[in-house]
Amino acid sequence: MDELDLPEVLAVDRAGLIDGIASSVAVFDSARAGAEALEIPFAPDIIRNVLVCGMGGSAVAGDLVAGTYYERTRAPLTVHRGYYLPGWADDHTLTLLMSYSGETEETLTAAMQALERESPAIAVTSGGKLDTWYHAKHGVPVLPIPGGLQPRMALLHMLIPVVVILSRLGLVPPQAQELDAVREAIAAAIDAYGPARPSEANPAKQLAMRLFDKVPVIYGAEVTAGVAFRWKCQFNENAKQPAFWATLPEMNHNEIVGWEQPGPFGDQAQIVMLRDPRQHRQVERRLALTREIISPKVTDVLTIEGEGESPLARVIDLVLLGDYVSLYAACLRRVDPEPVDSIGILKAGLATTGNQRLRAGESGSI
């Protein structure tokens, strides 16, 4: 029996993040129903562009939608991470305010600017100021989602409403069949990658073991670009380990040269390429050639393709695979995946009033 089949190893996950994924079908159903029932107080024909505003796990939903639908949107869609809205955002810009906690300061600032510019806005949140202030006082429509989760584990709560809202507004094609395929992909992924399936038949456990004590470098392209970023973040937050990501074809114009002389990092790097059958034929050639060039310089290069009957279904399959792999990696490393102490320390420092100098002996700048 492999380590990841032992209850005492999986028990490192004290908050039950691994077991929590098992409820993803129910989460999907709830998120879809809530978004379909949401009252949207503005007409679709006023929308000329879309901003998805968020940070961290709350913004990843926008990345995945942007990658999945980049050929099928009727208006430009931009994922915005930061305080200030771009200058072109106006009263024809649909602003989707994504903050799981409802307290993300960058998103709250963006929300105030959206109000000032009279942008049609919708918030997706579990509460906080985004609900009590912007909704209650300013009338911004809010889709409420359950609280009590780590934001990175609430992806379906955030992602599915974005897809449904964009579909209802005619900004992407009707999504009924595609969402049905997503539901099937979620159920299949839980069965294939969940803890009950033994390592010998579980791709997620096998991949976690291959990546153990290595530095994951995740490459995506087009529809899988946002997935690559999600994998990178999940390794950072769940497994508490460095991980890196980039996209093709862009990395072929710069990063690929860095692998010519990787030094000791090459012995630690494990490349994972995420592909999709819808990718441009030249991207397919680039993936193959990149693998050929890099392989001699690193531990290994793996290529993974999502399973599913639609582009979004395959994206979700890859997302859940990455979630499981990063959580299993945490268990192998004997680290509790739930806490994100460094983020808490940073937020506490930002909350300190006044312009304080660094203490004697410290270096760097803020």
C-alpha positions as CSV (number, residue, x, y, z in Angstrom):
1,M,0.0,0.0,0.0
2,D,1.3,3.4,-0.9
3,E,1.6,6.2,1.6
4,L,-1.3,8.1,0.1
5,D,-3.6,5.2,0.8
6,L,-2.8,5.3,4.5
7,P,-5.4,7.1,6.7
8,E,-2.6,8.6,8.9
9,V,-1.0,10.2,6.0
10,L,-4.2,11.8,4.6
11,A,-5.0,12.9,8.2
12,V,-2.4,15.6,7.8
13,D,-5.3,17.4,6.1
14,R,-6.9,18.3,9.4
15,A,-9.5,20.6,7.9
16,G,-10.7,18.0,5.4
17,L,-10.0,19.9,2.2
18,I,-9.5,16.7,0.3
19,D,-12.8,15.3,1.5
20,G,-14.5,18.6,0.8
21,I,-14.0,18.2,-2.9
22,A,-16.4,15.3,-2.8
23,S,-19.3,17.8,-2.4
24,S,-18.4,19.5,-5.7
25,V,-21.4,18.2,-7.6
26,A,-23.8,19.7,-5.0
27,V,-21.8,22.9,-5.1
28,F,-22.1,23.0,-8.9
29,D,-25.9,22.5,-8.7
30,S,-26.3,25.2,-6.0
31,A,-24.1,27.7,-7.9
32,R,-25.8,27.2,-11.2
33,A,-29.3,27.5,-9.7
34,G,-28.4,30.6,-7.7
35,A,-27.0,32.3,-10.8
36,E,-29.9,31.4,-13.0
37,A,-32.3,32.9,-10.4
38,L,-30.4,36.1,-9.8
39,E,-32.2,39.2,-10.8
40,I,-30.1,41.2,-13.3
41,P,-31.4,44.8,-13.3
42,F,-29.8,46.0,-16.6
43,A,-30.3,45.1,-20.2
44,P,-27.8,43.0,-22.1
45,D,-27.5,45.4,-25.0
46,I,-25.8,48.1,-22.8
47,I,-22.7,45.8,-22.3
48,R,-19.7,46.5,-24.5
49,N,-17.0,45.0,-22.4
50,V,-16.5,42.9,-19.2
51,L,-14.2,43.3,-16.2
52,V,-13.8,40.5,-13.7
53,C,-12.3,42.1,-10.6
54,G,-10.8,39.9,-7.9
55,M,-7.6,38.7,-6.3
56,G,-6.2,35.3,-5.5
57,G,-8.6,32.4,-5.7
58,S,-11.5,34.7,-6.4
59,A,-9.9,36.0,-9.6
60,V,-9.1,32.6,-11.0
61,A,-12.7,32.1,-12.1
62,G,-12.1,35.0,-14.5
63,D,-8.9,33.5,-15.8
64,L,-10.6,30.2,-16.6
65,V,-13.6,31.8,-18.3
66,A,-11.3,34.1,-20.3
67,G,-9.3,31.1,-21.5
68,T,-12.2,28.8,-22.2
69,Y,-14.3,31.4,-24.1
70,Y,-11.6,33.6,-25.8
71,E,-12.9,32.6,-29.2
72,R,-16.6,32.8,-28.3
73,T,-17.2,36.1,-26.4
74,R,-19.1,38.9,-28.1
75,A,-17.3,41.5,-26.0
76,P,-13.8,41.9,-24.6
77,L,-13.3,40.2,-21.3
78,T,-10.5,41.4,-19.0
79,V,-9.5,40.0,-15.6
80,H,-8.5,42.8,-13.3
81,R,-6.3,42.4,-10.3
82,G,-5.7,45.6,-8.4
83,Y,-7.1,48.8,-7.0
84,Y,-7.7,51.1,-9.9
85,L,-10.0,50.3,-12.7
86,P,-8.6,50.8,-16.2
87,G,-9.5,54.2,-17.7
88,W,-11.8,52.7,-20.4
89,A,-14.1,51.2,-17.8
90,D,-17.4,53.1,-18.0
91,D,-21.2,52.8,-17.9
92,H,-21.1,50.1,-20.6
93,T,-18.6,47.9,-18.7
94,L,-20.1,44.9,-16.9
95,T,-18.0,44.8,-13.7
96,L,-18.1,41.4,-11.9
97,L,-16.9,41.9,-8.4
98,M,-15.4,38.6,-7.1
99,S,-14.5,38.5,-3.5
100,Y,-15.1,35.3,-1.5
101,S,-14.8,37.1,1.8
102,G,-16.3,40.3,0.7
103,E,-13.4,42.1,2.4
104,T,-10.7,42.1,-0.3
105,E,-9.4,45.6,-0.2
106,E,-8.4,45.8,-3.9
107,T,-11.9,44.5,-5.0
108,L,-13.6,46.9,-2.6
109,T,-11.7,49.8,-4.1
110,A,-12.6,48.7,-7.6
111,A,-16.2,48.4,-6.5
112,M,-16.3,52.0,-5.4
113,Q,-14.8,53.1,-8.7
114,A,-17.4,51.1,-10.6
115,L,-20.1,52.9,-8.7
116,E,-18.6,56.3,-9.5
117,R,-18.5,55.4,-13.2
118,E,-22.0,54.0,-13.1
119,S,-20.8,50.7,-14.4
120,P,-23.4,47.9,-14.3
121,A,-22.0,45.6,-11.6
122,I,-22.7,42.3,-10.0
123,A,-21.0,40.9,-6.9
124,V,-20.3,37.3,-6.0
125,T,-19.4,37.0,-2.3
126,S,-20.1,35.2,0.9
127,G,-20.6,38.5,2.8
128,G,-18.4,41.2,4.2
129,K,-18.4,44.8,3.1
130,L,-19.1,43.9,-0.5
131,D,-22.5,42.6,0.7
132,T,-23.3,44.9,3.7
133,W,-22.1,48.2,2.1
134,Y,-22.2,47.9,-1.7
135,H,-25.3,45.8,-1.9
136,A,-27.3,47.1,1.0
137,K,-26.5,50.8,0.6
138,H,-25.8,51.1,-3.1
139,G,-28.0,48.4,-4.6
140,V,-25.3,46.4,-6.3
141,P,-26.8,43.0,-7.1
142,V,-25.2,40.3,-5.0
143,L,-25.1,36.5,-5.6
144,P,-24.6,35.1,-2.1
145,I,-22.5,32.0,-1.7
146,P,-21.8,29.9,1.4
147,G,-19.0,31.1,3.8
148,G,-16.6,29.2,6.0
149,L,-14.3,28.0,3.2
150,Q,-10.7,28.8,2.2
151,P,-11.2,31.1,-0.9
152,R,-9.1,28.8,-3.1
153,M,-11.5,25.9,-2.3
154,A,-14.6,28.0,-3.4
155,L,-13.7,28.1,-7.0
156,L,-16.9,26.4,-8.3
157,H,-19.0,28.9,-6.2
158,M,-17.2,31.7,-8.1
159,L,-16.8,30.2,-11.5
160,I,-20.2,28.8,-12.4
161,P,-22.0,32.1,-11.7
162,V,-19.7,33.9,-14.0
163,V,-20.4,31.5,-16.8
164,V,-24.2,31.6,-16.2
165,I,-24.3,35.4,-15.9
166,L,-22.3,35.8,-19.1
167,S,-24.6,33.3,-20.9
168,R,-27.8,35.0,-19.7
169,L,-26.5,38.4,-21.0
170,G,-25.6,36.9,-24.3
171,L,-21.9,37.6,-23.9
172,V,-21.1,33.9,-24.5
173,P,-23.2,31.3,-26.3
174,P,-25.9,29.5,-24.4
175,Q,-24.3,27.1,-21.9
176,A,-26.9,24.6,-20.9
177,Q,-25.3,21.6,-22.6
178,E,-21.8,22.7,-21.7
179,L,-22.7,23.0,-18.1
180,D,-24.3,19.6,-18.1
181,A,-21.0,18.3,-19.4
182,V,-19.2,20.1,-16.6
183,R,-21.4,18.4,-14.0
184,E,-20.5,15.0,-15.5
185,A,-16.8,15.9,-15.5
186,I,-16.9,16.9,-11.9
187,A,-18.4,13.6,-10.8
188,A,-15.9,11.6,-12.9
189,A,-13.0,13.6,-11.5
190,I,-14.0,12.9,-7.9
191,D,-14.3,9.2,-8.7
192,A,-10.9,9.1,-10.6
193,Y,-8.8,11.3,-8.3
194,G,-10.4,11.0,-4.8
195,P,-8.8,9.5,-1.8
196,A,-10.9,6.3,-2.0
197,R,-9.3,5.3,-5.2
198,P,-5.9,3.5,-4.5
199,S,-2.7,4.9,-5.9
200,E,-2.2,2.2,-8.4
201,A,-5.3,3.4,-10.3
202,N,-5.3,7.1,-9.2
203,P,-3.5,9.6,-11.6
204,A,-3.6,12.3,-8.9
205,K,-1.8,10.3,-6.3
206,Q,0.7,9.1,-8.9
207,L,1.4,12.6,-10.0
208,A,1.8,13.8,-6.4
209,M,4.4,11.2,-5.8
210,R,6.3,12.1,-9.0
211,L,6.3,15.7,-8.0
212,F,7.3,15.1,-4.4
213,D,10.3,17.1,-3.3
214,K,10.5,18.7,-6.8
215,V,9.7,22.2,-8.0
216,P,6.6,22.1,-10.3
217,V,6.8,24.3,-13.4
218,I,3.4,24.3,-15.1
219,Y,2.9,25.3,-18.7
220,G,-0.5,26.0,-20.3
221,A,-1.6,27.4,-23.6
222,E,-4.8,29.2,-24.6
223,V,-7.7,27.3,-22.9
224,T,-5.3,25.8,-20.3
225,A,-3.4,29.0,-19.5
226,G,-5.7,29.8,-16.5
227,V,-5.5,26.2,-15.3
228,A,-1.7,26.4,-15.3
229,F,-1.9,29.4,-13.0
230,R,-4.4,27.6,-10.8
231,W,-2.0,24.7,-10.4
232,K,0.8,26.9,-9.5
233,C,-1.2,28.7,-6.8
234,Q,-2.6,25.5,-5.4
235,F,1.0,24.1,-4.9
236,N,1.9,27.4,-3.2
237,E,-1.0,27.5,-0.8
238,N,-1.8,23.8,-0.2
239,A,1.6,22.2,-0.4
240,K,3.5,25.3,0.9
241,Q,6.1,24.9,-1.8
242,P,7.5,27.0,-4.6
243,A,5.9,26.5,-8.0
244,F,6.0,28.4,-11.3
245,W,4.0,28.8,-14.4
246,A,4.1,30.3,-17.9
247,T,2.1,30.1,-21.1
248,L,2.8,29.1,-24.6
249,P,3.5,30.5,-27.1
250,E,4.9,33.5,-25.0
251,M,7.4,31.4,-23.1
252,N,8.9,30.3,-26.4
253,H,10.1,33.9,-26.9
254,N,12.0,34.2,-23.6
255,E,11.7,31.6,-20.8
256,I,12.8,28.7,-23.0
257,V,16.2,30.2,-23.3
258,G,16.6,30.1,-19.5
259,W,16.6,26.3,-19.7
260,E,19.8,26.3,-21.7
261,Q,21.8,26.6,-18.5
262,P,19.4,25.9,-15.5
263,G,22.2,24.9,-13.1
264,P,21.1,23.1,-10.0
265,F,17.5,24.2,-10.5
266,G,17.2,21.7,-13.4
267,D,17.7,18.8,-11.0
268,Q,14.7,20.0,-9.0
269,A,12.4,21.2,-11.8
270,Q,9.5,19.0,-12.9
271,I,7.7,20.3,-16.0
272,V,4.0,19.7,-16.4
273,M,2.4,20.7,-19.7
274,L,-1.4,21.0,-19.8
275,R,-2.9,20.6,-23.2
276,D,-6.4,20.6,-24.8
277,P,-7.4,19.2,-28.2
278,R,-8.8,22.6,-29.2
279,Q,-5.4,24.3,-29.1
280,H,-4.1,25.8,-32.3
281,R,-2.1,23.4,-34.4
282,Q,1.0,25.6,-34.1
283,V,0.7,25.5,-30.3
284,E,0.6,21.7,-30.5
285,R,3.9,21.8,-32.4
286,R,5.3,24.3,-29.9
287,L,4.4,22.0,-27.0
288,A,6.2,19.1,-28.7
289,L,9.3,21.1,-29.6
290,T,9.5,22.7,-26.2
291,R,9.4,19.3,-24.6
292,E,12.1,18.1,-26.8
293,I,14.4,21.1,-26.0
294,I,13.8,21.2,-22.3
295,S,13.7,17.5,-21.4
296,P,17.5,17.0,-21.2
297,K,17.7,19.9,-18.8
298,V,15.1,18.9,-16.1
299,T,14.0,15.9,-14.1
300,D,11.0,15.1,-16.3
301,V,8.4,16.6,-18.6
302,L,4.8,15.4,-18.3
303,T,2.0,16.2,-20.7
304,I,-1.6,16.0,-19.3
305,E,-4.9,16.4,-21.2
306,G,-8.2,17.0,-19.5
307,E,-11.2,14.7,-19.8
308,G,-14.6,15.9,-20.8
309,E,-17.2,16.5,-23.5
310,S,-16.8,20.3,-23.7
311,P,-14.0,22.8,-23.3
312,L,-15.1,23.9,-19.9
313,A,-15.6,20.3,-18.8
314,R,-12.0,19.5,-19.7
315,V,-10.8,22.7,-17.9
316,I,-12.7,21.7,-14.7
317,D,-11.3,18.1,-14.9
318,L,-7.7,19.6,-15.0
319,V,-8.5,22.0,-12.2
320,L,-9.8,19.2,-9.9
321,L,-6.8,17.1,-10.8
322,G,-4.5,19.9,-9.8
323,D,-6.4,20.5,-6.6
324,Y,-6.1,16.8,-5.6
325,V,-2.4,16.6,-6.6
326,S,-1.5,19.7,-4.5
327,L,-3.4,18.4,-1.5
328,Y,-1.8,15.0,-1.8
329,A,1.6,16.7,-2.1
330,A,0.9,18.5,1.2
331,C,0.1,15.2,2.9
332,L,3.3,13.6,1.5
333,R,5.3,16.6,2.8
334,R,3.5,16.3,6.2
335,V,2.2,19.9,6.1
336,D,-1.4,20.9,6.9
337,P,-2.7,22.4,3.6
338,E,-5.3,24.8,5.2
339,P,-3.3,27.6,6.9
340,V,-1.8,30.4,4.8
341,D,0.2,32.1,7.5
342,S,2.3,34.3,5.3
343,I,-0.8,35.9,3.8
344,G,-2.2,36.6,7.3
345,I,1.1,38.2,8.3
346,L,1.1,40.4,5.2
347,K,-2.5,41.5,5.8
348,A,-1.7,42.3,9.4
349,G,1.2,44.4,8.3
350,L,-0.8,46.3,5.8
351,A,-3.4,47.0,8.4
352,T,-0.9,48.7,10.7
353,T,-1.6,52.4,10.7
354,G,1.1,55.0,10.0
355,N,4.2,55.0,7.8
356,Q,6.6,53.0,9.9
357,R,10.2,52.4,9.1
358,L,11.6,48.9,9.1
359,R,13.0,47.7,12.4
360,A,16.7,47.8,12.8
361,G,18.3,44.8,11.2
362,E,15.6,44.3,8.6
363,S,16.3,44.8,5.0
364,G,14.1,45.4,1.9
365,S,11.3,47.8,1.3
366,I,7.6,47.9,1.4
